[in-house]
């Protein structure tokens, strides 16, 4: 056995013990943080009439307001492709009450999914939205909106903001029925993993990590 191999073998048990302790400490901190989160969304300045469900997120406030759906980059820079970028741009809401540009960073699904698919059909239109403003206004540089319900300004009923998985299944019909969550089947995700590794730091880093932590 080489000196390097012997040193690595001696280090591994300590690393494993540290890993267990670190994970236990992280879990305790996480559970403590969750206990400190509000049980229900706070009543903010736009909470009147809101039907939004609390997600127990930090600093969340119910918010229902009228707005215009916009391409955020267009709004900030004047670079304005047709159809709000046709799904290639981050979309937002210019609130009617105060002209604020609100970033709609999440839709109503408990997945890693944004609100673009739900907002795109209303590009440039006046809408009414309902959801949660998220982020501690005292510490967060900017608050974001979690969209749960949307309707055109002249429509009667709200529509749930849950179009993401439907749009994904329409794009990848052959993969939709396969077992597993969407992100393990998505060709775009698989291509990134193949290029950058699971950690996103390169294949060599992945190989070292697996060798050291899972010998």
Order of alpha helices (4+ residues) and beta strands (2+ residues): alpha-beta-beta-alpha-beta-beta-alpha-beta-beta-beta-alpha-alpha-alpha-alpha-alpha
